[in-house]
């Protein structure tokens, strides 16, 4: 090899070593992943949805494109990663991209879901925020048109591996069905936020006054402990709310009480559990916060066919999601010297 060719090879190696664009970057260490699912408009500068509050809280955050996630994520200097996953089934893909993509080190990260949901009026009122002890999947049942079900069935949805409603069943190979979140971590989050005063206004008061049969729905917004039912389809109505209550109770062996209904948490828990079993993440480090933008059934005496989205419910829920989740994220970061290796409440 000539001296000139050796010089060119050496020069190329120096460029590869020195160029940050060509060299393999070290994964960014993550303390907390905040999972939101959608935004109502732009990520900044207009009415805030789930994601915008987190973006505007740290304008200096690094914007990072991740293959498999539609929108860039935001990585802050203190190790918080804010993500807009997309709705319904898309969070599975987004989480897989974060864990497997090599851009982030998430083996010790906490995962905080902060999004809106429908609330069972038996559990509370719109604008309220619930930390879940349980997340339950209702995406994997058998289903029959309710007009064709046997006369003694309450509804046409029943669990795999069974032959009628009211039995637990399972969905091996497709879902874990019910996930109990770490009790110490949940109590840590709830204890930090239980006394927060959530926004209330005349629109919310008007909406909750339409549920006089439900004492919990008549009260102002609050932070409470309430479990989640996840389905990728949007459902609504009195009979489906009764089904959801029963489904959560059955799948948790009587321990869970349905409060919130959303479209993503069952997928989030399922994929995190898989990665946890493989040692890629710590699946105990998951918090699910859902805030109520609407009720899961129509107001007392109202037409069940109509969708009922109360005025102001969306904004109240978006604001509450950030107001309640952000102090918990801040506390995990502030206590990282301890929480990196030991879960709160352990």
Buried (B, 14 or more C-beta within 10 A) or exposed (E): EEEEEEEEEEEEEEEEEEEEEEEEEEEBBBBBBBBBBBBBEEBEEEEBBBBBBBBBBBEEBEEBEBEEBEBBBBBBEBBBBBBBBBBBEBBBBBBBBBBEEEBBEBBBBBBBBBBBBBBBBBBBBBBBBBBBBBBBBBBBBBEBEBEEBEEEBBBBBBBBEBEEBEEBBBBEEEBBBBBBBBEBBBBBBBEBBBEBEBBBBEBBBEBBEBBEEBEBBBEBBBBBBBBBBBBBEEBBBBEBBBBBBBBBBBBBEEEBBBBBBBBBBBBBBBBBBBBBEEEBBBBBBBBBBBBBBBBBBBBBEEEEEEEBBBBBBBBBBBBBBBBBBBBBBBBBBEBBEEBEEEBBEE
